[in-house]
């Protein structure tokens, strides 16, 4: 399980390394184009919140950390599906990846 730390103001989001590797490509692509977007995920079971959302913007610090030192194999179709979902909705839903 890797993690995505955004803006250092909240605890990192824990994400499976394979999903995180694909997410990294999607985020990098959007930010390289200077395109902001909303990202939403389910909160931890012990949290009182049901879902959390952040506005991903190029000016906000982002750290992606993988547990496995070996790079994950990337499935181009999965990246394409994630980008299509994001572009169609304007929001990336992590619990649906």
Buried (B, 14 or more C-beta within 10 A) or exposed (E): EBBBBBEEEEEBBEBEBBBBBBBBBBBEBBBEEEBBBBBBBBEEEEEEEEEBEBEBBEEBEBEBEBEEEEEBEEEEEBBEBBBEBBEEEEEBBBEEB
